[in-house]
Amino acid sequence: MIGLISATAAGASARDRLATAWPGRTRVYDGPVRRAVESAFAECEQLVCFLATGATVRLLAPLLADKTTDPGVVCVDEAGRYAVSLLGGHGGGANSLAAEVASVLAATPVITTATDATGVPGLDTLGLPVEGAVPTLTRALLDGTPVRLRADAVWPLPALPPNVTREEPPAPGTADPAGRSAATTAARTRSTAEPRHAVAHARQPAEPDAATTHPAPRADVPAPLPALHLTDRIVPLGPADVVLRPPSLVVGVGASKGVGGDEVYDVILDALRDAGLSPLSVAELATVDAKANEPGIVEAAGRLGVPVRTYPAGVLADVAVPNPSDAPLAAVGTPSVAEAAALAAGRGGELLVQKRKSSPDGRPAMATCAVVRKPPRGRLAVVGLGPGARDLLTPRATAELRRASVLVGLDQYVDQIRDLLRPGTRVVESGLGHEEERARTAVAEAQAGHAVALIGSGDAGVYAMASPALAEAADDIEAVGVPGVTAALAAAAILGAPLGHDHVSISLSDLHTPWEVIERRVRAAAEADIVVTFYNPRSRGRDWQLPKALALLAEHRTAATPVGVVRNASRPDGTSHLTTLARLDPATVDMMTVVTVGNTATREIAGRMVTPRGYRWQSEGVR
């Protein structure tokens, strides 16, 4: 819930605009301002104060406790000109809230967090649990100090700045440059007792474990460079080190009816601790369908902060396991629950911990668990950049560009958005005619574990890169589409309302589609009296297709049918004009042009191209 506080009529007006825009998300706090701030601070996840920043600071100062638990606070001046992220920019979400508030109020967001200002991703904004010296390592990232990246595998993170260099982590049992043994340190130190629900925002551990232990450096060994670890293992950290916990572990759980939550939870923690693994990397629990609602399993999952995935007994029975048993076969129909469920959810991952039984005092065990490390799953975002104007690039597209560590695209499209990329983004660009190569490269980079953005103009799913890329992709990567404003829509907005009724887009390029197929589609659209937008209408090597297509349409439409011609829609050098089916000169058209041909109802009205929707009230008005 977002608490809204104001002190004057002007502030209340802006406050009410926000409350109206976000029904169900906000709560207005009236009455004396100090009391309102105190109540909202205690009761809400975020606050928006329509007050002077100085007054807001003084009101908040006595209430501050800890950056991991304090709510995010945005301060808006009473004229509604600025939305200032004042407190909890990352952990409290105030930076993103300031941008949202600014969007609603047409204000300017003011964000002073150093990482946001420089384009460096905040370590506490990556969506992963983080432990260690976050402020110290962040300062090193910002200052350009060399930082070592020690990752067990490639995970789809945003681009890290160029001063971060990857190096292989030390093998278990070996010493790092500071003389610390990963295996011995992990064996000496107990893992965090309450992994997730005791950790707020950045999920700092509730009690120290091996990942937050800072051994004293040896006098004869030079101080190592700061290190950013990306691992599910318990590793020793230096005073400037940080560890990010990837969601790499699946815990399979078997249980007898009526098992207690403590017993399930304890056997999981014991198994992880003895294997030198962090509970913060547990992504989910897995079990058989028959145990989906077993209270003890549900409770343990809640304490770990993870979901429960279940499988039919028949599916688990087909999973090869090292320790099958007659007991679960008789009880639920599969010779293995813990190991089989972990392996099924782990997508072919490595079985790190074989079936382990709980060890309650004085009675038989009622819970078992097994742990699998699943392989990383890269991410491919196919991003539509829109028709070219920066203000038609969607916020979601911008966010995906900044989320990527690898960008793949046509060179001229890369140039349009290069300034939006984070420092350190690897760019793979090529020219026209290399679409297949770009699609395969993007998929391969995602399969290697990276966060990839594959860009295209307009909407990437319309005559662009989504189709060839997704035809190459398997289910071993996450794939998301980011819609963009198409050239047809941008042109239509310039022309008026030519797409007000049924319409179709047809590409006249026969590089990938035989002309016989294209001609059949144009003829069908002509016979159906559908508005047609032609993409790729004419090039230096293809100059006859557009006249042929127009002739096909003319068989079913009058010579006076309006036609809109738009080149480089939305761009500074864009042009547009209205003509008719009879007067259109194909020589004025090229590959940067879209041609929209109206149907028999389309009219030119006040210099605009309009296709009536056919509303009854319009028809009655005409009569």
C-alpha positions in Angstrom: 0.0 0.0 0.0 1.2 3.5 -0.8 0.4 6.2 1.8 -0.4 9.7 0.4 0.1 12.7 2.7 -0.5 16.4 2.0 -0.7 19.6 4.0 -2.3 22.1 1.6 -5.1 22.4 -0.9 -2.6 22.4 -3.8 -0.9 19.3 -2.4 -4.3 17.6 -1.8 -5.3 18.2 -5.4 -2.2 16.4 -6.7 -2.6 13.7 -4.1 -6.2 13.1 -5.2 -5.0 12.8 -8.9 -2.7 10.1 -7.8 -5.3 8.3 -5.7 -7.7 8.4 -8.7 -5.1 7.0 -11.1 -4.2 4.1 -8.7 -7.4 2.7 -7.2 -6.6 0.1 -4.6 -2.9 0.9 -4.4 -3.1 4.0 -2.2 -4.5 5.2 1.1 -4.9 8.9 1.9 -3.8 10.0 5.4 -5.6 13.1 6.6 -5.2 15.0 9.8 -2.1 16.6 11.4 0.8 16.0 9.1 3.2 14.6 11.7 0.7 12.0 12.8 -0.2 11.2 9.2 3.5 10.6 8.4 4.0 8.4 11.5 1.0 6.3 10.7 1.8 5.9 7.0 5.4 5.1 7.8 4.3 2.3 10.1 1.5 0.9 7.9 2.6 1.3 4.3 5.3 -0.1 2.0 5.8 3.3 0.3 4.9 6.9 0.9 4.3 9.9 -1.3 4.5 13.2 0.6 3.3 16.3 -1.1 5.5 18.5 1.1 8.8 20.4 1.0 11.8 18.1 1.1 13.1 19.8 4.2 9.9 19.3 6.1 9.7 15.7 5.0 13.2 15.0 6.1 12.5 16.4 9.6 9.3 14.4 9.9 11.0 11.2 8.8 14.2 11.4 10.8 12.9 10.1 14.1 11.2 7.2 12.3 14.2 5.8 10.4 15.3 2.3 11.5 17.1 0.3 8.8 17.4 0.7 5.0 16.2 -2.9 4.5 12.9 -2.3 6.3 12.1 1.4 6.0 9.5 2.2 3.4 10.4 4.0 0.2 9.5 7.7 0.3 8.9 10.0 -2.6 8.5 13.8 -2.1 6.5 15.9 -4.5 6.5 19.7 -4.5 3.1 21.3 -4.1 3.2 22.6 -7.7 3.6 19.0 -8.9 6.8 19.8 -10.8 9.2 17.2 -9.3 8.9 13.7 -7.8 12.0 13.2 -5.7 13.1 9.8 -4.6 14.0 10.7 -1.0 14.4 7.4 0.9 14.8 3.8 0.0 15.6 4.3 -3.7 16.4 0.7 -4.3 15.3 -1.4 -1.3 12.1 0.6 -0.8 11.4 1.0 -4.5 11.3 4.8 -4.3 13.2 5.3 -7.5 10.7 3.4 -9.6 7.8 5.0 -7.6 9.2 8.4 -8.4 9.1 7.6 -12.1 5.5 6.3 -11.8 4.4 9.4 -9.9 6.1 11.7 -12.4 4.3 9.9 -15.2 0.9 10.4 -13.6 1.5 14.1 -12.6 3.5 15.1 -15.7 6.3 15.9 -13.4 10.1 15.3 -13.6 11.5 12.4 -11.6 14.5 13.3 -9.5 16.7 10.2 -8.7 20.1 10.8 -7.2 21.2 7.2 -6.5 24.7 6.9 -7.8 24.1 3.6 -9.7 21.0 4.9 -11.4 22.8 8.1 -12.4 25.7 6.3 -14.0 23.8 3.4 -15.5 25.5 0.8 -13.3 23.0 -1.8 -12.0 22.5 -1.7 -8.3 23.5 -5.0 -6.6 20.3 -4.8 -4.6 18.1 -4.3 -7.7 18.9 -7.5 -9.5 16.2 -9.6 -8.0 18.6 -11.9 -6.3 19.3 -12.3 -2.6 22.5 -10.4 -1.8 25.0 -10.7 1.1 28.2 -9.0 2.0 29.7 -5.5 1.7 27.2 -4.1 -0.8 28.1 -0.4 -0.2 31.8 -1.1 -0.5 31.6 -3.1 -3.7 29.1 -0.7 -5.2 31.6 2.1 -4.6 34.3 0.0 -6.3 32.0 -0.5 -9.3 31.3 3.2 -9.5 35.0 4.3 -9.0 36.3 2.0 -11.7 38.2 -0.1 -9.3 39.0 -3.6 -10.7 36.4 -6.1 -9.5 36.6 -9.9 -9.9 33.5 -11.7 -10.9 33.5 -15.3 -9.6 30.5 -17.1 -11.0 29.8 -20.8 -11.0 27.8 -20.4 -14.2 26.4 -17.7 -16.5 23.1 -16.2 -15.3 21.0 -13.7 -17.1 22.1 -10.5 -15.3 22.3 -7.0 -16.7 25.6 -5.8 -18.1 28.2 -5.1 -15.5 30.7 -2.2 -16.1 34.0 -2.8 -17.9 36.0 -2.8 -14.6 34.4 -6.1 -13.7 36.4 -9.1 -15.1 35.3 -12.7 -14.9 37.7 -15.2 -13.3 37.1 -18.8 -12.4 36.2 -19.4 -8.8 38.6 -21.5 -6.7 37.7 -25.2 -6.7 36.2 -26.5 -3.4 39.0 -27.4 -1.0 41.5 -25.0 -2.6 42.6 -21.6 -1.2 41.9 -18.3 -2.8 44.5 -15.5 -3.1 43.9 -14.5 0.5 44.7 -18.0 1.7 41.1 -18.8 2.7 39.8 -22.3 2.1 36.3 -22.4 0.7 35.7 -26.0 1.9 37.0 -25.5 5.5 35.3 -22.2 6.0 32.0 -23.6 4.8 32.3 -26.6 7.1 33.0 -24.4 10.1 30.1 -22.0 9.6 26.4 -22.5 9.9 24.0 -21.2 7.2 21.4 -18.6 7.8 18.7 -20.0 9.9 15.7 -18.3 8.4 16.7 -17.7 4.8 14.0 -15.5 3.3 11.2 -14.4 5.5 13.7 -12.8 7.9 15.3 -10.8 5.1 13.7 -7.6 3.8 14.2 -5.9 0.4 17.8 -6.8 -0.3 17.5 -10.0 1.8 20.5 -9.5 4.0 20.9 -12.5 6.3 19.4 -12.5 9.7 22.5 -13.9 11.2 26.1 -14.2 9.9 27.1 -17.2 7.9 30.2 -18.1 5.9 29.2 -15.7 3.2 29.5 -12.7 5.6 32.6 -13.8 7.5 35.6 -11.6 6.9 38.8 -13.5 7.9 41.7 -11.3 8.8 44.1 -11.0 5.9 47.6 -12.5 6.2 50.4 -10.0 6.4 52.5 -11.8 3.8 49.7 -11.8 1.1 48.6 -8.7 -0.7 45.0 -7.7 -0.3 42.9 -9.3 -3.0 40.8 -7.2 -5.3 37.1 -6.9 -4.4 35.1 -9.8 -5.6 31.5 -10.3 -6.7 30.5 -13.9 -6.3 27.5 -15.5 -8.1 27.1 -18.8 -6.5 24.8 -21.1 -4.4 27.8 -22.3 -2.4 28.8 -21.0 1.0 32.0 -19.1 0.2 34.3 -17.0 2.4 34.1 -13.2 1.7 36.6 -10.5 2.2 35.7 -7.1 3.6 34.9 -5.7 0.2 33.2 -8.8 -1.3 29.6 -9.5 -2.1 27.8 -12.7 -3.0 24.6 -12.9 -5.2 22.5 -16.0 -4.7 21.1 -17.4 -8.0 17.9 -19.4 -7.9 19.8 -22.6 -8.7 18.7 -25.2 -6.2 15.6 -27.4 -6.2 14.8 -29.4 -3.1 12.7 -32.5 -3.5 10.7 -33.4 -0.5 9.0 -36.6 0.6 6.9 -36.7 3.7 4.6 -38.9 5.7 1.0 -37.7 6.4 0.9 -35.3 9.3 4.6 -34.4 9.3 5.4 -31.2 11.1 6.8 -28.1 9.4 9.8 -28.0 11.7 10.8 -31.5 10.7 10.6 -30.7 7.0 12.3 -27.4 7.3 15.2 -28.8 9.5 16.0 -31.7 7.2 16.3 -29.2 4.3 18.5 -26.8 6.2 20.7 -29.7 7.5 21.1 -31.1 4.0 22.1 -27.7 2.6 24.5 -26.9 5.4 26.3 -30.2 5.2 26.7 -29.8 1.4 28.0 -26.2 1.8 25.0 -24.7 0.0 23.0 -21.5 0.8 19.3 -21.7 1.5 19.0 -18.4 -0.3 19.5 -20.2 -3.6 16.6 -22.5 -3.1 14.2 -21.7 -6.0 11.4 -24.2 -5.1 10.4 -27.4 -3.3 9.2 -30.3 -5.4 7.1 -33.2 -4.4 4.4 -35.6 -5.6 0.8 -34.4 -6.4 -0.5 -36.4 -3.4 1.5 -34.1 -1.1 0.6 -30.8 -2.7 -1.3 -29.7 0.4 0.6 -31.5 3.1 0.8 -28.8 5.9 4.3 -29.5 6.9 5.6 -29.1 3.3 3.6 -26.0 2.7 4.9 -24.5 6.0 8.5 -25.2 5.1 8.1 -23.7 1.7 6.6 -20.6 3.3 9.5 -20.3 5.7 12.0 -20.6 2.8 9.9 -18.1 0.7 9.6 -20.5 -2.3 6.7 -22.2 -4.1 5.9 -25.9 -4.1 5.9 -27.7 -7.5 4.2 -31.1 -7.8 4.2 -33.9 -10.2 2.0 -36.9 -10.8 3.2 -40.2 -9.3 3.5 -41.7 -12.8 5.8 -39.0 -14.0 8.1 -39.4 -10.9 8.0 -43.2 -11.3 9.7 -42.8 -14.7 12.7 -40.8 -13.3 15.8 -42.9 -12.7 17.1 -42.3 -9.2 20.0 -43.8 -7.1 17.8 -44.7 -4.1 14.4 -46.1 -5.0 12.3 -47.5 -2.2 9.2 -49.7 -1.7 7.7 -47.4 1.0 6.8 -44.5 -1.3 5.8 -46.9 -4.0 3.2 -48.4 -1.7 2.1 -45.1 -0.3 1.8 -42.8 -3.4 2.6 -44.9 -6.4 6.3 -44.0 -7.1 9.5 -45.6 -5.8 11.0 -42.2 -5.2 9.6 -38.8 -4.3 12.4 -36.6 -3.0 15.1 -37.6 -5.5 12.6 -38.0 -8.5 10.9 -34.7 -7.8 14.1 -32.8 -7.5 15.5 -34.2 -10.7 12.2 -33.6 -12.6 12.1 -29.9 -11.5 15.9 -29.6 -12.0 15.6 -30.0 -15.8 18.5 -32.4 -16.0 20.6 -30.8 -13.3 23.1 -32.4 -11.0 22.0 -34.3 -8.0 24.1 -32.7 -5.2 22.4 -34.3 -2.2 20.9 -37.8 -2.4 17.9 -38.7 -0.4 18.3 -37.8 3.2 16.0 -38.6 6.1 15.1 -36.3 8.9 16.4 -37.3 12.4 13.7 -36.5 15.0 14.4 -37.6 18.6 12.8 -40.8 19.7 10.6 -41.7 16.6 10.9 -42.7 13.0 11.7 -40.1 10.3 8.7 -38.6 8.6 10.5 -36.4 6.0 13.1 -36.9 3.3 14.8 -34.4 0.9 17.2 -34.4 -2.0 18.9 -31.4 -3.7 19.5 -30.8 -7.4 21.4 -27.9 -8.9 19.5 -26.9 -12.1 21.3 -25.4 -15.0 20.9 -21.6 -15.6 18.2 -20.5 -18.0 19.2 -17.6 -20.2 16.7 -14.9 -21.3 15.9 -13.7 -24.7 13.8 -10.5 -25.1 12.7 -9.7 -28.6 12.2 -6.0 -28.5 10.3 -3.8 -30.8 11.8 -0.3 -31.1 8.8 1.4 -32.7 9.0 3.4 -35.9 12.0 5.5 -34.9 10.9 8.4 -32.8 12.3 8.1 -29.3 9.0 9.1 -27.7 7.4 6.1 -29.4 9.9 3.7 -27.8 7.9 2.1 -25.0 9.1 2.2 -21.3 9.1 -1.6 -21.3 11.4 -1.7 -24.3 13.7 0.7 -22.6 13.7 -1.4 -19.5 14.6 -4.6 -21.5 17.5 -2.8 -23.3 18.9 -1.9 -19.9 18.3 -5.4 -18.5 20.3 -7.0 -21.2 24.0 -7.9 -21.1 24.1 -8.7 -24.8 22.4 -6.7 -27.6 21.9 -8.2 -31.0 20.5 -6.1 -33.9 20.8 -4.5 -37.3 23.5 -1.9 -37.2 21.3 1.1 -38.0 18.8 0.1 -35.3 21.6 -0.3 -32.8 22.6 3.3 -33.5 19.1 4.5 -32.6 19.3 3.2 -29.0 23.0 2.9 -28.2 22.8 5.7 -25.7 20.3 3.7 -23.6 22.5 0.7 -23.1 24.3 0.1 -19.7 28.1 0.4 -19.6 29.6 -3.0 -20.4 26.8 -4.2 -22.7 28.2 -6.4 -25.4 26.8 -5.4 -28.8 26.6 -7.8 -31.8 25.5 -5.9 -34.8 25.4 -6.7 -38.5 24.0 -5.3 -41.8 21.0 -6.0 -44.0 20.7 -9.5 -45.2 22.1 -11.1 -42.0 18.8 -11.7 -40.3 19.2 -15.4 -39.9 22.6 -15.0 -38.4 21.3 -12.4 -35.9 18.5 -14.7 -34.9 20.8 -17.7 -34.3 23.3 -15.6 -32.5 20.7 -14.2 -30.1 19.4 -17.6 -29.3 22.9 -19.0 -28.8 23.8 -16.2 -26.4 20.6 -16.9 -24.4 21.4 -20.6 -24.4 24.8 -19.7 -22.9 22.9 -18.1 -20.0 23.0 -14.4 -20.9 20.3 -11.8 -20.8 19.9 -11.0 -24.5 17.9 -8.3 -26.3 17.2 -8.9 -29.9 15.9 -5.7 -31.5 13.8 -4.9 -34.5 12.0 -1.8 -35.8 8.3 -1.3 -35.2 7.0 -4.4 -33.5 9.6 -7.2 -33.5 6.9 -9.7 -34.2 5.7 -8.0 -37.4 8.0 -8.7 -40.4 10.9 -8.6 -38.0 13.1 -10.8 -35.8 10.7 -12.5 -33.4 9.7 -15.2 -35.9 13.1 -16.4 -37.0 14.5 -16.2 -33.5 11.6 -18.1 -31.8 11.7 -20.7 -34.6 15.3 -21.4 -33.5 14.7 -21.3 -29.7 13.9 -24.3 -27.6 12.4 -24.4 -24.1 15.8 -24.2 -22.5 15.6 -20.4 -22.5 13.1 -17.9 -21.3 11.7 -15.9 -24.2 9.7 -12.7 -23.9 8.2 -10.4 -26.5 8.2 -6.6 -26.1 5.6 -5.0 -28.4 6.4 -1.9 -30.3 4.5 0.7 -32.4 4.4 -0.7 -35.9 5.1 1.4 -39.1 1.5 0.7 -40.1 0.1 2.2 -36.9 2.5 5.2 -36.9 1.6 5.9 -40.5 -2.1 5.5 -39.8 -1.9 8.1 -37.0 -0.3 10.5 -39.4 -2.9 10.0 -42.1 -5.9 10.2 -39.8 -7.9 7.0 -39.2 -7.5 4.8 -42.2 -7.6 1.6 -40.1 -10.9 2.3 -38.4 -12.4 -1.0 -39.7 -11.0 -4.4 -40.8 -7.5 -4.1 -42.2 -4.6 -6.3 -43.2 -0.8 -5.8 -43.7 0.8 -7.4 -46.7 4.5 -7.4 -47.6 5.2 -7.1 -51.3 8.8 -8.5 -50.9 9.1 -11.8 -52.7 12.5 -12.6 -51.1 10.8 -15.0 -48.6 7.4 -15.5 -50.1 6.6 -16.5 -53.7 4.9 -13.8 -55.7 2.0 -16.2 -56.5 1.2 -16.4 -52.8 1.4 -12.6 -52.3 -0.8 -12.0 -55.3 -3.4 -14.5 -54.0 -3.5 -12.6 -50.6 -3.8 -9.2 -52.3 -6.6 -10.5 -54.5 -8.4 -11.9 -51.4 -8.1 -8.6 -49.5 -9.4 -6.8 -52.6 -12.4 -9.1 -52.9 -13.1 -8.8 -49.1 -13.0 -5.0 -49.3 -10.4 -4.8 -46.5 -8.1 -1.8 -46.0 -4.6 -2.8 -47.0 -1.2 -1.5 -45.8 1.7 -2.6 -48.0 5.1 -3.1 -46.3 8.3 -3.3 -48.4 6.3 -1.9 -51.4 9.2 -1.1 -53.8 13.0 -1.2 -54.0 15.5 -0.7 -56.8 15.4 -4.3 -57.7 11.6 -4.7 -57.2 9.7 -2.1 -59.1 6.8 -4.0 -60.6 5.1 -5.5 -57.6 3.4 -2.4 -56.3 1.8 -1.4 -59.6 0.6 -5.0 -60.0 -0.9 -5.0 -56.4 -2.6 -1.7 -57.0 -4.1 -3.0 -60.2 -5.5 -6.0 -58.4 -7.2 -3.7 -55.8 -8.5 -1.5 -58.7 -10.5 -4.4 -59.9 -12.7 -4.0 -56.8 -12.3 -0.3 -55.8 -12.9 3.0 -57.6 -10.1 5.1 -59.0 -11.0 7.7 -56.3 -10.2 5.3 -53.4 -8.0 7.2 -50.9 -4.4 6.1 -50.6 -2.0 7.3 -47.9 1.8 7.3 -48.5 4.0 7.7 -45.5 7.8 7.6 -45.5 9.9 7.3 -42.3 6.8 7.6 -40.2 7.5 9.6 -36.9 11.1 10.4 -37.8 12.4 14.0 -38.4 12.8 13.4 -42.1 9.4 11.8 -42.4 6.9 12.7 -45.2 3.3 11.9 -45.9 0.7 12.7 -48.5 -2.8 11.6 -49.5 -3.6 10.6 -53.1 -5.9 8.2 -54.8 -5.7 4.7 -56.3 -5.6 6.2 -59.8 -3.1 9.0 -59.1 -0.5 7.2 -56.9 2.9 7.3 -58.6 4.9 4.1 -57.6 8.1 5.9 -58.3 7.6 8.1 -55.2 7.7 4.9 -53.0 10.6 3.0 -51.6 11.5 0.5 -48.8 11.1 3.2 -46.1 7.5 3.8 -47.2 4.2 2.2 -46.2 1.3 2.5 -48.5 -2.2 2.3 -47.1 -5.1 1.7 -49.5 -8.6 2.4 -48.2 -11.7 0.2 -48.7 -14.9 1.3 -50.5 -16.0 3.2 -47.5 -12.8 5.2 -46.9 -13.0 8.9 -47.4 -10.8 11.9 -47.3 -12.3 14.3 -44.8 -10.7 17.7 -44.0 -7.4 16.4 -45.4 -7.5 13.2 -43.4 -8.0 9.7 -44.5 -10.9 8.1 -42.6 -12.4 4.6 -42.7 -15.7 4.7 -40.9 -16.2 2.1 -38.2 -19.9 1.8 -39.0 -21.3 2.9 -35.6 -25.1 2.9 -35.7 -25.3 6.5 -34.3 -23.1 7.7 -37.1 -25.3 6.0 -39.7 -28.4 7.5 -38.2 -26.8 10.9 -38.1 -26.0 10.7 -41.8 -29.6 9.8 -42.6 
